[in-house]
């Protein structure tokens, strides 16, 4: 096992929302500084820097704990400290080696420091400004996408109660046409013969000179007359209108964010190369960079695939010999889901990946096994492009 750089001292910091704890050991794990709490503010940071001392001979080890450690990581790097951000699963497994039963912030900080002294993880390189901006854009895009899906599901519930026949004629409830109609006519009871002209001439949100039209207007009015939707009230109508407003607003935000992501990716030195890979769109590329930064920082394409989790979790023991193995649960699940859906589209529309997928299927591989293999091949292409800093050139075997 290859170990990273050797330091004289190793600091472990247990990250929390308001108060962190730091402990320091030497290279043999002997405690130099007992666990010491410090606050998440300027005074607390000054206390930490005083405890850490000279930044030239110490490795600071912290767990990846979402956003809580971001300010601390930036402050330590600005002061010249080498900081290693490690997977919490590694430090937890390290603690389990000693059959540790108690768990406190102080015990965790000391355990992280001893982990650093034994495993000597490589310092984490801070992301550049362009990558940090892309991470924030991806976070916002994912957040609003989830909100958009939530609102769509809420609208389905309301329409199922107030006008269940509506989706026979307007299938997608989150479409501009559907939300434009429901914002004005939220239930079957809201439709009547007298509203025909108003409904037919109702403009579709975001579409110039596009209206609902006479044919759809007449169809909806006729369906509303015999609708079984009766479970609605004034509050129900208000809910439908509010949800339609939210969907329209979220749709506009997502479109703007997507345009911003396209600009960020095309201006990014790695993003501009990765987007040349068939099957990877700007949002997919942005998600990759947001998750891993530069894919070339991994020692190999296989290491990148392991990080994503596109590797089998084979379990063979004794007489047990399963015919197949599921994916390992260890990996970046969010990125894996995103790339899996990207691969599903790529094997349908992109010759180089489709040819590989079809060869595997011809050899008798099940569809999902072939898809995961195609995902892994896509990751190898991502790594190769990032490593060599050259645009992607597909090679389709005859």
QUINORPE-V689361 format. One record per residue. PHI is phi in radians with two decimals (999 if undefined). Layout:
phi=PHI
phi=PHI
This chain:
phi=999
phi=-1.48
phi=-1.89
phi=-1.40
phi=-1.08
phi=-1.74
phi=-2.07
phi=-1.37
phi=-2.33
phi=-2.34
phi=-1.86
phi=-1.95
phi=-2.08
phi=-1.54
phi=-1.51
phi=-2.39
phi=-1.34
phi=-2.11
phi=-2.25
phi=-1.73
phi=-2.31
phi=-2.10
phi=-2.43
phi=-2.27
phi=-2.20
phi=-1.59
phi=-1.15
phi=-1.65
phi=1.61
phi=-1.28
phi=-1.25
phi=-1.77
phi=-2.21
phi=-1.14
phi=-0.91
phi=-2.24
phi=-1.39
phi=-2.62
phi=-1.52
phi=-1.50
phi=-2.77
phi=-1.06
phi=-1.12
phi=-1.12
phi=-1.13
phi=-1.10
phi=-1.10
phi=-1.08
phi=-1.08
phi=-1.15
phi=-1.22
phi=-1.25
phi=1.27
phi=-1.09
phi=-1.35
phi=-1.47
phi=-2.26
phi=-2.40
phi=-1.88
phi=-1.69
phi=-1.97
phi=-2.30
phi=-1.51
phi=-1.31
phi=-2.19
phi=1.17
phi=-1.50
phi=-1.10
phi=-1.71
phi=-1.13
phi=-1.12
phi=-1.15
phi=-1.03
phi=-1.13
phi=-1.14
phi=-1.15
phi=-1.16
phi=-1.10
phi=-1.48
phi=1.58
phi=-1.42
phi=-1.44
phi=-2.15
phi=-1.91
phi=-1.68
phi=-2.06
phi=-1.20
phi=-1.01
phi=-1.09
phi=-1.16
phi=-1.20
phi=-1.19
phi=-1.15
phi=-1.09
phi=-1.16
phi=-1.20
phi=-1.05
phi=-1.63
phi=0.95
phi=-1.18
phi=-1.86
phi=-1.41
phi=-2.47
phi=-2.37
phi=-1.08
phi=-1.16
phi=-1.11
phi=-1.12
phi=-1.07
phi=-1.19
phi=-1.14
phi=-1.15
phi=-1.10
phi=-1.20
phi=-1.04
phi=-1.05
phi=-1.16
phi=-1.47
phi=-1.57
phi=0.79
phi=-1.15
phi=-1.22
phi=-1.03
phi=-1.53
phi=-1.37
phi=-1.09
phi=-1.28
phi=-1.30
phi=-1.06
phi=-1.13
phi=-1.20
phi=-1.09
phi=-1.11
phi=-1.14
phi=-1.09
phi=-1.17
phi=-1.10
phi=-1.15
phi=-1.05
phi=-1.10
phi=-1.09
phi=-1.13
phi=-1.11
phi=-1.24
phi=-1.11
phi=-1.15
phi=-1.07
phi=-1.06
phi=-1.11
phi=-1.09
phi=-1.13
phi=-1.07
phi=-1.15
phi=-1.13
phi=-1.16
phi=-1.01
phi=-1.09
phi=-1.14
phi=-1.22
phi=-1.04
phi=-1.53
phi=-1.64
phi=-2.85
phi=-1.10
phi=-1.33
phi=-1.00
phi=-1.26
phi=-1.24
phi=-1.94
phi=-2.23
phi=-1.19
phi=-1.59
phi=-1.22
phi=-1.62
phi=-1.29
phi=-1.08
phi=-1.10
phi=-1.13
phi=-1.19
phi=-1.13
phi=-1.25
phi=-1.21
phi=-1.13
phi=-1.77
phi=-2.15
phi=-1.30
phi=-2.39
phi=-1.09
phi=-1.13
phi=-1.32
phi=-1.52
phi=-2.76
phi=-1.07
phi=-1.25
phi=-1.65
phi=-0.98
phi=-1.13
phi=-1.14
phi=-1.19
phi=-1.09
phi=-1.62
phi=-1.15
phi=-1.26
phi=-1.48
phi=-0.97
phi=1.42
phi=-2.07
phi=-1.20
phi=1.07
phi=-1.82
phi=-2.09
phi=-1.08
phi=1.63
phi=-1.16
phi=-1.18
phi=-1.14
phi=-1.05
phi=-1.15
phi=-1.09
phi=-1.18
phi=-1.13
phi=-1.13
phi=-1.19
phi=-1.15
phi=-1.12
phi=-1.94
phi=-1.13
phi=-1.54
phi=-1.21
phi=-2.26
phi=-1.55
phi=-2.64
phi=-2.59
phi=-1.08
phi=-1.14
phi=-1.09
phi=-1.07
phi=-1.09
phi=-1.08
phi=-1.07
phi=-1.11
phi=-1.10
phi=-1.13
phi=-1.09
phi=-1.09
phi=-1.11
phi=-1.09
phi=-1.10
phi=-1.19
phi=-1.14
phi=-1.05
phi=-1.12
phi=-1.15
phi=-1.14
phi=-1.11
phi=-1.17
phi=-1.12
phi=-1.11
phi=-1.12
phi=-1.12
phi=-1.14
phi=-1.04
phi=-1.14
phi=-1.14
phi=-1.18
phi=-1.17
phi=-1.58
phi=-1.44
phi=-1.07
phi=-1.55
phi=-1.01
phi=-1.11
phi=-1.44
phi=-1.13
phi=-1.22
phi=-1.36
phi=-1.35
phi=-1.01
phi=1.77
phi=-1.82
phi=-1.60
phi=-1.01
phi=-1.16
phi=-1.08
phi=-1.10
phi=-1.07
phi=-1.14
phi=-1.14
phi=-1.13
phi=-1.09
phi=-1.47
phi=-2.08
phi=1.29
phi=-1.64
phi=-1.03
phi=-1.24
phi=-1.24
phi=-1.30
phi=-1.25
phi=-2.84
phi=-1.14
phi=-1.13
phi=-1.17
phi=-1.12
phi=-1.11
phi=-1.16
phi=-1.08
phi=-1.21
phi=1.74
phi=-1.58
phi=-2.38
phi=-1.28
phi=-1.69
phi=-1.10
phi=-2.32
phi=-2.08
phi=-2.68
phi=1.06
phi=-1.46
phi=-1.27
phi=-2.48
phi=-1.07
phi=-1.27
phi=-2.55
phi=-2.15
phi=-1.40
phi=-1.17
phi=-1.16
phi=-1.29
phi=-1.51
phi=2.63
phi=-1.41
phi=-1.10
phi=-1.13
phi=-1.18
phi=-1.09
phi=-1.07
phi=-1.10
phi=-1.25
phi=-1.10
phi=-1.16
phi=-1.09
phi=-1.16
phi=-0.99
phi=-1.25
phi=-1.18
phi=-1.24
phi=-1.63
phi=-2.10
phi=-2.03
phi=-1.00
phi=-1.16
phi=-1.44
phi=-1.11
phi=-1.08
phi=-1.13
phi=-1.08
phi=-1.19
phi=-1.11
phi=-1.16
phi=-1.13
phi=-1.14
phi=-1.47
phi=1.69
phi=-1.24
phi=-1.07
phi=-0.97
phi=-1.20
phi=-1.09
phi=-1.14
phi=-1.15
phi=-1.14
phi=-1.11
phi=-1.15
phi=-1.06
phi=-1.10
phi=-1.13
phi=-1.09
phi=-1.13
phi=-1.13
phi=-1.16
phi=-1.06
phi=-1.13
phi=-1.09
phi=-1.10
phi=-1.19
phi=-1.19
phi=-1.63
phi=0.95
phi=-2.29
phi=-1.03
phi=-1.33
phi=-2.13
phi=-1.23
phi=-2.21
phi=-1.76
phi=-1.20
phi=-1.27
